[in-house]
Amino acid sequence: MKFLFASALVASIAAASTGAIAQTSTGSDTPKLQCAIGYVTGVGGAAQSFREYLATPERDKYRYIADNPIQCKVSDEGRASGCTGVTNLRREEVSVYDDIDDTTMAVVARVELEHGTYPVIIQVRRQDVKCEQ
């Protein structure tokens, strides 16, 4: 039942997005994604943890991922909140949520947590997101 709720939540967020499926420039040299649904291959996570991951030296990134798995509180209604940590995503379908800055964006992804798979808002690198064509 919770899985159905989670799937419905992700679908409704995707349907509510109004972006077109394309990449456009907004006046700066960095292209902005203008899509509702995309695919992520790379690392994503809770805001603070993701910033720490990006600041970690390249030689220590694998250990950071292993030592800081994503964890969230899940309510009785199946809503994930209070997340910490990072996760590795492999061609995971996501709903594009918001632009954070020129290099990162927020997406809603289905993330495997301790008690099941739930939709979670996480940050990812913009270059790791490919719009659905």
VMD Tcl script that builds the backbone (N, CA, C; Angstrom):
set m [mol new atoms 399]
animate dup $m
set s [atomselect $m all]
$s set {name element resname resid chain x y z} {
  {N N MET 1 A 0.823 -1.188 0.000}
  {CA C MET 1 A 0.000 0.000 0.000}
  {C C MET 1 A 0.872 1.259 0.000}
  {N N LYS 2 A 1.927 1.251 0.824}
  {CA C LYS 2 A 2.800 2.414 0.860}
  {C C LYS 2 A 3.507 2.611 -0.465}
  {N N PHE 3 A 3.865 1.508 -1.152}
  {CA C PHE 3 A 4.540 1.603 -2.442}
  {C C PHE 3 A 3.621 2.270 -3.464}
  {N N LEU 4 A 2.339 1.914 -3.435}
  {CA C LEU 4 A 1.382 2.524 -4.358}
  {C C LEU 4 A 1.257 4.018 -4.096}
  {N N PHE 5 A 1.234 4.389 -2.806}
  {CA C PHE 5 A 1.160 5.795 -2.447}
  {C C PHE 5 A 2.393 6.532 -2.948}
  {N N ALA 6 A 3.562 5.927 -2.748}
  {CA C ALA 6 A 4.813 6.551 -3.176}
  {C C ALA 6 A 4.828 6.723 -4.692}
  {N N SER 7 A 4.407 5.707 -5.418}
  {CA C SER 7 A 4.369 5.802 -6.875}
  {C C SER 7 A 3.393 6.877 -7.327}
  {N N ALA 8 A 2.261 6.951 -6.679}
  {CA C ALA 8 A 1.265 7.960 -7.023}
  {C C ALA 8 A 1.794 9.366 -6.737}
  {N N LEU 9 A 2.541 9.518 -5.646}
  {CA C LEU 9 A 3.107 10.818 -5.301}
  {C C LEU 9 A 4.108 11.265 -6.354}
  {N N VAL 10 A 4.989 10.374 -6.763}
  {CA C VAL 10 A 5.965 10.716 -7.790}
  {C C VAL 10 A 5.260 11.070 -9.097}
  {N N ALA 11 A 4.251 10.303 -9.468}
  {CA C ALA 11 A 3.515 10.568 -10.705}
  {C C ALA 11 A 2.803 11.915 -10.645}
  {N N SER 12 A 2.217 12.244 -9.506}
  {CA C SER 12 A 1.502 13.514 -9.400}
  {C C SER 12 A 2.452 14.700 -9.442}
  {N N ILE 13 A 3.624 14.563 -8.850}
  {CA C ILE 13 A 4.606 15.651 -8.916}
  {C C ILE 13 A 5.067 15.836 -10.348}
  {N N ALA 14 A 5.284 14.733 -11.042}
  {CA C ALA 14 A 5.711 14.812 -12.438}
  {C C ALA 14 A 4.638 15.479 -13.292}
  {N N ALA 15 A 3.385 15.141 -13.052}
  {CA C ALA 15 A 2.291 15.711 -13.834}
  {C C ALA 15 A 2.116 17.201 -13.549}
  {N N ALA 16 A 2.457 17.629 -12.340}
  {CA C ALA 16 A 2.284 19.024 -11.969}
  {C C ALA 16 A 3.375 19.924 -12.535}
  {N N SER 17 A 4.484 19.347 -12.927}
  {CA C SER 17 A 5.579 20.140 -13.488}
  {C C SER 17 A 5.134 20.736 -14.823}
  {N N THR 18 A 5.531 21.967 -15.074}
  {CA C THR 18 A 5.084 22.632 -16.291}
  {C C THR 18 A 6.188 22.855 -17.302}
  {N N GLY 19 A 7.394 22.360 -17.008}
  {CA C GLY 19 A 8.516 22.588 -17.913}
  {C C GLY 19 A 8.388 21.801 -19.194}
  {N N ALA 20 A 8.959 22.324 -20.263}
  {CA C ALA 20 A 9.011 21.600 -21.532}
  {C C ALA 20 A 10.196 20.654 -21.495}
  {N N ILE 21 A 10.209 19.687 -22.362}
  {CA C ILE 21 A 11.295 18.724 -22.402}
  {C C ILE 21 A 12.341 19.239 -23.376}
  {N N ALA 22 A 13.282 20.043 -22.838}
  {CA C ALA 22 A 14.336 20.623 -23.664}
  {C C ALA 22 A 15.374 21.254 -22.761}
  {N N GLN 23 A 16.493 21.629 -23.336}
  {CA C GLN 23 A 17.480 22.408 -22.615}
  {C C GLN 23 A 17.546 23.762 -23.289}
  {N N THR 24 A 17.458 24.797 -22.480}
  {CA C THR 24 A 17.551 26.141 -23.020}
  {C C THR 24 A 18.538 26.930 -22.192}
  {N N SER 25 A 18.960 28.064 -22.697}
  {CA C SER 25 A 19.858 28.927 -21.958}
  {C C SER 25 A 19.048 30.084 -21.402}
  {N N THR 26 A 19.378 30.494 -20.183}
  {CA C THR 26 A 18.635 31.580 -19.545}
  {C C THR 26 A 19.477 32.851 -19.484}
  {N N GLY 27 A 20.300 33.065 -20.479}
  {CA C GLY 27 A 21.084 34.276 -20.489}
  {C C GLY 27 A 22.510 34.044 -20.017}
  {N N SER 28 A 22.761 33.042 -19.189}
  {CA C SER 28 A 24.119 32.736 -18.765}
  {C C SER 28 A 24.679 31.662 -19.684}
  {N N ASP 29 A 25.927 31.303 -19.466}
  {CA C ASP 29 A 26.560 30.284 -20.286}
  {C C ASP 29 A 26.152 28.879 -19.892}
  {N N THR 30 A 25.518 28.719 -18.726}
  {CA C THR 30 A 25.131 27.402 -18.242}
  {C C THR 30 A 23.729 27.064 -18.725}
  {N N PRO 31 A 23.555 25.949 -19.465}
  {CA C PRO 31 A 22.211 25.587 -19.903}
  {C C PRO 31 A 21.352 25.162 -18.719}
  {N N LYS 32 A 20.093 25.553 -18.737}
  {CA C LYS 32 A 19.147 25.181 -17.691}
  {C C LYS 32 A 18.261 24.072 -18.217}
  {N N LEU 33 A 18.040 23.059 -17.401}
  {CA C LEU 33 A 17.138 21.991 -17.800}
  {C C LEU 33 A 15.711 22.487 -17.695}
  {N N GLN 34 A 14.940 22.223 -18.708}
  {CA C GLN 34 A 13.541 22.617 -18.731}
  {C C GLN 34 A 12.706 21.377 -19.012}
  {N N CYS 35 A 12.765 20.410 -18.130}
  {CA C CYS 35 A 12.000 19.191 -18.347}
  {C C CYS 35 A 11.338 18.755 -17.045}
  {N N ALA 36 A 10.316 17.952 -17.174}
  {CA C ALA 36 A 9.583 17.466 -16.013}
  {C C ALA 36 A 10.121 16.120 -15.541}
  {N N ILE 37 A 10.467 15.260 -16.481}
  {CA C ILE 37 A 10.954 13.919 -16.169}
  {C C ILE 37 A 12.345 13.750 -16.754}
  {N N GLY 38 A 13.225 13.142 -15.981}
  {CA C GLY 38 A 14.574 12.891 -16.459}
  {C C GLY 38 A 15.107 11.603 -15.863}
  {N N TYR 39 A 16.342 11.310 -16.193}
  {CA C TYR 39 A 17.024 10.132 -15.673}
  {C C TYR 39 A 18.348 10.570 -15.080}
  {N N VAL 40 A 18.665 10.051 -13.897}
  {CA C VAL 40 A 19.890 10.420 -13.206}
  {C C VAL 40 A 20.792 9.205 -13.087}
  {N N THR 41 A 22.039 9.396 -13.454}
  {CA C THR 41 A 23.083 8.420 -13.187}
  {C C THR 41 A 24.190 9.180 -12.489}
  {N N GLY 42 A 24.372 8.896 -11.205}
  {CA C GLY 42 A 25.376 9.590 -10.408}
  {C C GLY 42 A 24.964 9.593 -8.959}
  {N N VAL 43 A 25.623 10.413 -8.182}
  {CA C VAL 43 A 25.362 10.496 -6.745}
  {C C VAL 43 A 24.389 11.622 -6.472}
  {N N GLY 44 A 23.470 11.387 -5.548}
  {CA C GLY 44 A 22.531 12.401 -5.101}
  {C C GLY 44 A 22.313 12.238 -3.612}
  {N N GLY 45 A 21.781 13.266 -2.975}
  {CA C GLY 45 A 21.545 13.131 -1.549}
  {C C GLY 45 A 20.894 14.343 -0.935}
  {N N ALA 46 A 20.752 14.281 0.381}
  {CA C ALA 46 A 20.202 15.388 1.155}
  {C C ALA 46 A 21.120 16.599 0.980}
  {N N ALA 47 A 20.561 17.788 1.060}
  {CA C ALA 47 A 21.283 19.019 0.728}
  {C C ALA 47 A 22.650 19.117 1.409}
  {N N GLN 48 A 22.702 19.073 2.718}
  {CA C GLN 48 A 23.965 19.235 3.433}
  {C C GLN 48 A 24.940 18.108 3.116}
  {N N SER 49 A 24.458 16.883 3.100}
  {CA C SER 49 A 25.316 15.738 2.809}
  {C C SER 49 A 25.861 15.811 1.391}
  {N N PHE 50 A 25.038 16.258 0.443}
  {CA C PHE 50 A 25.482 16.346 -0.939}
  {C C PHE 50 A 26.561 17.418 -1.091}
  {N N ARG 51 A 26.398 18.550 -0.400}
  {CA C ARG 51 A 27.440 19.588 -0.436}
  {C C ARG 51 A 28.749 19.048 0.140}
  {N N GLU 52 A 28.661 18.285 1.238}
  {CA C GLU 52 A 29.864 17.682 1.829}
  {C C GLU 52 A 30.501 16.695 0.859}
  {N N TYR 53 A 29.676 15.901 0.179}
  {CA C TYR 53 A 30.182 14.942 -0.801}
  {C C TYR 53 A 30.940 15.671 -1.909}
  {N N LEU 54 A 30.361 16.748 -2.438}
  {CA C LEU 54 A 31.014 17.488 -3.515}
  {C C LEU 54 A 32.330 18.109 -3.061}
  {N N ALA 55 A 32.422 18.489 -1.781}
  {CA C ALA 55 A 33.646 19.096 -1.249}
  {C C ALA 55 A 34.699 18.054 -0.884}
  {N N THR 56 A 34.326 16.793 -0.855}
  {CA C THR 56 A 35.256 15.721 -0.503}
  {C C THR 56 A 36.273 15.527 -1.624}
  {N N PRO 57 A 37.564 15.342 -1.268}
  {CA C PRO 57 A 38.563 15.065 -2.314}
  {C C PRO 57 A 38.188 13.812 -3.104}
  {N N GLU 58 A 38.536 13.799 -4.373}
  {CA C GLU 58 A 38.176 12.699 -5.280}
  {C C GLU 58 A 38.562 11.333 -4.714}
  {N N ARG 59 A 39.712 11.243 -4.086}
  {CA C ARG 59 A 40.186 9.954 -3.571}
  {C C ARG 59 A 39.323 9.418 -2.423}
  {N N ASP 60 A 38.516 10.291 -1.774}
  {CA C ASP 60 A 37.709 9.896 -0.623}
  {C C ASP 60 A 36.219 9.796 -0.913}
  {N N LYS 61 A 35.803 10.054 -2.156}
  {CA C LYS 61 A 34.374 10.077 -2.479}
  {C C LYS 61 A 33.705 8.715 -2.271}
  {N N TYR 62 A 34.358 7.634 -2.685}
  {CA C TYR 62 A 33.767 6.308 -2.511}
  {C C TYR 62 A 33.524 6.023 -1.029}
  {N N ARG 63 A 34.487 6.355 -0.185}
  {CA C ARG 63 A 34.339 6.123 1.256}
  {C C ARG 63 A 33.214 6.985 1.829}
  {N N TYR 64 A 33.077 8.226 1.331}
  {CA C TYR 64 A 32.010 9.093 1.817}
  {C C TYR 64 A 30.644 8.470 1.527}
  {N N ILE 65 A 30.479 7.933 0.321}
  {CA C ILE 65 A 29.207 7.287 -0.036}
  {C C ILE 65 A 28.951 6.089 0.873}
  {N N ALA 66 A 29.979 5.280 1.109}
  {CA C ALA 66 A 29.828 4.085 1.945}
  {C C ALA 66 A 29.538 4.440 3.402}
  {N N ASP 67 A 30.138 5.518 3.897}
  {CA C ASP 67 A 29.983 5.901 5.304}
  {C C ASP 67 A 28.742 6.745 5.577}
  {N N ASN 68 A 28.094 7.246 4.537}
  {CA C ASN 68 A 26.952 8.149 4.713}
  {C C ASN 68 A 25.769 7.736 3.841}
  {N N PRO 69 A 25.207 6.539 4.057}
  {CA C PRO 69 A 24.054 6.128 3.240}
  {C C PRO 69 A 22.843 7.010 3.559}
  {N N ILE 70 A 21.997 7.196 2.567}
  {CA C ILE 70 A 20.827 8.047 2.776}
  {C C ILE 70 A 19.879 7.402 3.785}
  {N N GLN 71 A 19.386 8.228 4.702}
  {CA C GLN 71 A 18.435 7.807 5.729}
  {C C GLN 71 A 17.397 8.909 5.878}
  {N N CYS 72 A 16.139 8.504 6.013}
  {CA C CYS 72 A 15.054 9.473 6.165}
  {C C CYS 72 A 14.082 8.968 7.214}
  {N N LYS 73 A 13.360 9.893 7.811}
  {CA C LYS 73 A 12.227 9.532 8.646}
  {C C LYS 73 A 11.055 9.328 7.707}
  {N N VAL 74 A 10.282 8.269 7.913}
  {CA C VAL 74 A 9.116 7.998 7.072}
  {C C VAL 74 A 7.873 8.027 7.951}
  {N N SER 75 A 6.922 8.882 7.584}
  {CA C SER 75 A 5.686 9.008 8.358}
  {C C SER 75 A 4.762 7.826 8.077}
  {N N ASP 76 A 3.701 7.714 8.857}
  {CA C ASP 76 A 2.709 6.660 8.646}
  {C C ASP 76 A 2.033 6.784 7.280}
  {N N GLU 77 A 2.018 7.993 6.721}
  {CA C GLU 77 A 1.427 8.207 5.396}
  {C C GLU 77 A 2.407 7.890 4.271}
  {N N GLY 78 A 3.635 7.508 4.605}
  {CA C GLY 78 A 4.622 7.161 3.590}
  {C C GLY 78 A 5.401 8.335 3.047}
  {N N ARG 79 A 5.486 9.437 3.805}
  {CA C ARG 79 A 6.229 10.613 3.370}
  {C C ARG 79 A 7.601 10.624 4.033}
  {N N ALA 80 A 8.622 10.748 3.212}
  {CA C ALA 80 A 9.990 10.795 3.715}
  {C C ALA 80 A 10.364 12.241 4.011}
  {N N SER 81 A 11.032 12.452 5.152}
  {CA C SER 81 A 11.487 13.788 5.527}
  {C C SER 81 A 12.712 13.655 6.421}
  {N N GLY 82 A 13.356 14.771 6.681}
  {CA C GLY 82 A 14.507 14.775 7.567}
  {C C GLY 82 A 15.636 13.879 7.079}
  {N N CYS 83 A 15.899 13.901 5.788}
  {CA C CYS 83 A 16.898 12.999 5.200}
  {C C CYS 83 A 18.319 13.492 5.430}
  {N N THR 84 A 19.231 12.547 5.553}
  {CA C THR 84 A 20.661 12.807 5.604}
  {C C THR 84 A 21.347 11.749 4.751}
  {N N GLY 85 A 22.551 12.047 4.307}
  {CA C GLY 85 A 23.335 11.065 3.563}
  {C C GLY 85 A 23.173 11.188 2.061}
  {N N VAL 86 A 23.844 10.255 1.357}
  {CA C VAL 86 A 23.850 10.251 -0.106}
  {C C VAL 86 A 23.574 8.839 -0.615}
  {N N THR 87 A 23.220 8.757 -1.881}
  {CA C THR 87 A 22.961 7.474 -2.522}
  {C C THR 87 A 23.484 7.524 -3.953}
  {N N ASN 88 A 23.789 6.369 -4.489}
  {CA C ASN 88 A 24.261 6.262 -5.862}
  {C C ASN 88 A 23.086 5.853 -6.735}
  {N N LEU 89 A 22.790 6.620 -7.757}
  {CA C LEU 89 A 21.662 6.366 -8.646}
  {C C LEU 89 A 22.173 5.890 -9.996}
  {N N ARG 90 A 21.508 4.882 -10.546}
  {CA C ARG 90 A 21.878 4.355 -11.861}
  {C C ARG 90 A 20.655 4.390 -12.771}
  {N N ARG 91 A 20.658 5.362 -13.653}
  {CA C ARG 91 A 19.548 5.561 -14.601}
  {C C ARG 91 A 18.194 5.522 -13.893}
  {N N GLU 92 A 18.109 6.248 -12.808}
  {CA C GLU 92 A 16.884 6.330 -12.017}
  {C C GLU 92 A 15.984 7.411 -12.597}
  {N N GLU 93 A 14.725 7.061 -12.857}
  {CA C GLU 93 A 13.759 8.042 -13.352}
  {C C GLU 93 A 13.419 8.998 -12.217}
  {N N VAL 94 A 13.450 10.294 -12.515}
  {CA C VAL 94 A 13.198 11.316 -11.500}
  {C C VAL 94 A 12.235 12.363 -12.045}
  {N N SER 95 A 11.601 13.068 -11.140}
  {CA C SER 95 A 10.825 14.259 -11.479}
  {C C SER 95 A 11.693 15.461 -11.139}
  {N N VAL 96 A 11.902 16.340 -12.090}
  {CA C VAL 96 A 12.705 17.527 -11.841}
  {C C VAL 96 A 11.894 18.453 -10.954}
  {N N TYR 97 A 12.492 18.872 -9.842}
  {CA C TYR 97 A 11.772 19.644 -8.835}
  {C C TYR 97 A 12.129 21.122 -8.891}
  {N N ASP 98 A 13.444 21.458 -8.849}
  {CA C ASP 98 A 13.826 22.858 -8.770}
  {C C ASP 98 A 15.310 23.015 -9.111}
  {N N ASP 99 A 15.674 24.189 -9.624}
  {CA C ASP 99 A 17.083 24.531 -9.809}
  {C C ASP 99 A 17.629 25.033 -8.483}
  {N N ILE 100 A 18.786 24.534 -8.098}
  {CA C ILE 100 A 19.430 25.004 -6.866}
  {C C ILE 100 A 20.419 26.118 -7.221}
  {N N ASP 101 A 21.342 25.799 -8.112}
  {CA C ASP 101 A 22.323 26.767 -8.593}
  {C C ASP 101 A 22.778 26.323 -9.979}
  {N N ASP 102 A 23.898 26.851 -10.445}
  {CA C ASP 102 A 24.361 26.516 -11.799}
  {C C ASP 102 A 24.849 25.082 -11.933}
  {N N THR 103 A 25.171 24.423 -10.828}
  {CA C THR 103 A 25.726 23.065 -10.925}
  {C C THR 103 A 24.836 21.984 -10.333}
  {N N THR 104 A 23.861 22.344 -9.495}
  {CA C THR 104 A 23.023 21.330 -8.859}
  {C C THR 104 A 21.543 21.656 -9.028}
  {N N MET 105 A 20.732 20.620 -8.881}
  {CA C MET 105 A 19.287 20.788 -8.940}
  {C C MET 105 A 18.623 19.788 -7.999}
  {N N ALA 106 A 17.391 20.063 -7.633}
  {CA C ALA 106 A 16.621 19.172 -6.779}
  {C C ALA 106 A 15.701 18.330 -7.652}
  {N N VAL 107 A 15.630 17.045 -7.331}
  {CA C VAL 107 A 14.759 16.116 -8.051}
  {C C VAL 107 A 14.032 15.248 -7.038}
  {N N VAL 108 A 12.933 14.657 -7.471}
  {CA C VAL 108 A 12.233 13.670 -6.657}
  {C C VAL 108 A 12.583 12.309 -7.246}
  {N N ALA 109 A 13.223 11.481 -6.435}
  {CA C ALA 109 A 13.658 10.161 -6.890}
  {C C ALA 109 A 13.117 9.100 -5.941}
  {N N ARG 110 A 12.904 7.914 -6.469}
  {CA C ARG 110 A 12.548 6.779 -5.625}
  {C C ARG 110 A 13.839 6.241 -5.031}
  {N N VAL 111 A 13.920 6.259 -3.708}
  {CA C VAL 111 A 15.144 5.881 -3.013}
  {C C VAL 111 A 14.851 4.704 -2.086}
  {N N GLU 112 A 15.734 3.728 -2.111}
  {CA C GLU 112 A 15.610 2.563 -1.230}
  {C C GLU 112 A 16.072 2.969 0.166}
  {N N LEU 113 A 15.127 2.918 1.109}
  {CA C LEU 113 A 15.417 3.217 2.502}
  {C C LEU 113 A 15.317 1.930 3.312}
  {N N GLU 114 A 15.513 2.030 4.589}
  {CA C GLU 114 A 15.511 0.860 5.467}
  {C C GLU 114 A 14.204 0.076 5.413}
  {N N HIS 115 A 13.083 0.760 5.271}
  {CA C HIS 115 A 11.771 0.106 5.325}
  {C C HIS 115 A 11.071 0.044 3.976}
  {N N GLY 116 A 11.776 0.271 2.884}
  {CA C GLY 116 A 11.158 0.201 1.559}
  {C C GLY 116 A 11.641 1.322 0.659}
  {N N THR 117 A 10.989 1.462 -0.475}
  {CA C THR 117 A 11.337 2.486 -1.456}
  {C C THR 117 A 10.333 3.619 -1.369}
  {N N TYR 118 A 10.851 4.865 -1.281}
  {CA C TYR 118 A 9.997 6.031 -1.100}
  {C C TYR 118 A 10.469 7.168 -1.990}
  {N N PRO 119 A 9.549 8.070 -2.395}
  {CA C PRO 119 A 9.971 9.263 -3.128}
  {C C PRO 119 A 10.619 10.252 -2.159}
  {N N VAL 120 A 11.789 10.763 -2.548}
  {CA C VAL 120 A 12.552 11.666 -1.696}
  {C C VAL 120 A 13.069 12.809 -2.558}
  {N N ILE 121 A 13.017 14.023 -2.043}
  {CA C ILE 121 A 13.612 15.161 -2.730}
  {C C ILE 121 A 15.093 15.172 -2.385}
  {N N ILE 122 A 15.932 15.058 -3.424}
  {CA C ILE 122 A 17.378 15.039 -3.230}
  {C C ILE 122 A 18.036 16.010 -4.200}
  {N N GLN 123 A 19.291 16.343 -3.930}
  {CA C GLN 123 A 20.071 17.169 -4.838}
  {C C GLN 123 A 20.971 16.277 -5.672}
  {N N VAL 124 A 21.142 16.653 -6.920}
  {CA C VAL 124 A 22.034 15.947 -7.842}
  {C C VAL 124 A 22.787 16.980 -8.667}
  {N N ARG 125 A 23.884 16.548 -9.274}
  {CA C ARG 125 A 24.590 17.444 -10.184}
  {C C ARG 125 A 23.775 17.568 -11.470}
  {N N ARG 126 A 23.685 18.768 -11.968}
  {CA C ARG 126 A 22.920 19.049 -13.188}
  {C C ARG 126 A 23.400 18.191 -14.347}
  {N N GLN 127 A 24.699 17.980 -14.461}
  {CA C GLN 127 A 25.247 17.201 -15.570}
  {C C GLN 127 A 24.864 15.730 -15.505}
  {N N ASP 128 A 24.406 15.252 -14.345}
  {CA C ASP 128 A 24.004 13.856 -14.198}
  {C C ASP 128 A 22.557 13.608 -14.608}
  {N N VAL 129 A 21.797 14.678 -14.914}
  {CA C VAL 129 A 20.391 14.557 -15.279}
  {C C VAL 129 A 20.260 14.654 -16.796}
  {N N LYS 130 A 19.595 13.678 -17.373}
  {CA C LYS 130 A 19.296 13.679 -18.807}
  {C C LYS 130 A 17.775 13.710 -18.955}
  {N N CYS 131 A 17.276 14.685 -19.709}
  {CA C CYS 131 A 15.833 14.797 -19.900}
  {C C CYS 131 A 15.294 13.624 -20.709}
  {N N GLU 132 A 14.060 13.245 -20.381}
  {CA C GLU 132 A 13.358 12.210 -21.143}
  {C C GLU 132 A 13.063 12.781 -22.519}
  {N N GLN 133 A 13.347 12.052 -23.548}
  {CA C GLN 133 A 13.163 12.560 -24.915}
  {C C GLN 133 A 11.877 12.071 -25.512}
}
mol reanalyze $m
mol bondsrecalc $m
mol representation Tube
mol addrep $m
